[in-house]
Amino acid sequence: MLIAEVSMDAVLSHFTVSVTELKRNYADILKRADDAPIAVLNHNRPEAYLLPAGHYERLMAHLEDLEDARLVTERASGPFVEVDFDAL
């Protein structure tokens, strides 16, 4: 799998929170994020990303769809197996 390089200082979320604030207000932060990813900052640099369950599930479904599309494209030109449906 190819993963694009991203600068360690790039924040890939519109919602950020410090590690300290996350420890103090975990439930409130998830509520305010409203199903969006949260960048967890340590010394103003991204340390981790917190994904609400619904967002993570949609992300995994999307990745599965991309993998399925890749397989379809890869296998589109064969080889194919001839099948006699009456023999099944």
N, C-alpha and C positions, 0 to 999 in steps of 0.2 A: 504494500500500500504506500502511495506517495503522499507525504504530508508537506504542505507548503511551509516554508520558513517564515516566521513572523518575528519581528523584533521583540525582545523580552519586555520592552517598555510600552509596546502597543497595548492599548486597552480595548478589548473586543466586546464591549458591552456599553449600553447607555446608562446602566445602573452600577454604581460602585459603592463599596463599603470597606472600612478598615477592619482588620482582624479583631481589634479591640471592640469596635462597635458591634461586630457580628457576635462576639461572645456575650455581650450584654443584652442585645435586643434581637436575637435570632428570629423569633416568631413574628415580630413586628416588621422586620426587614423583608422576610418572605412575603408578608401580606402587602407591603408597599411595592415590591417588585412586580406584583401582579402577573405571575407566570413568565417573566422575562429572566434571562440569565443575569447573574450578579457577579461582577468582578470583585474579588476579595483582594484588597491592597495591603501590602506590608511595606512601610517606608515609601509610600506613594508609587509602588511598583506592583503590577499584578502578581499575586502569589498563587491564586487559584480561581476557578470559576465555579459558582454554585448554580446548579440548574434545578428549578422546581421539577417535580416528578412528571407533570404533564408535558413540559418542554422537552425533557430528556426522552420520554416515550415517543414523541413526534420526531425527534432527531433520529432515534434508532430506526423507526419505521422508514424515514426518508433514506437513510443509509442502506437499508435492506432493498428498497426500491431501486436505488442506484446500482447496487450489486446485481440485482435481477436484470436490469437493462443492459448492463455490461455483458452478462452471460448470454442474453438473447442476441446481442450484436456479434459476440464472439462465435456463436454456434449457428448463425443464420445461413452460412454457406455450406453447412454439412460437416461431416458425412452423415447421411441419413440411412436409416434401416427400413427396408421394405417389410411391411406387415400385412398379412392376410387376415382381415378381421373375422372371416368365417372360421378360420382355424383356431381362433382364440376361444 
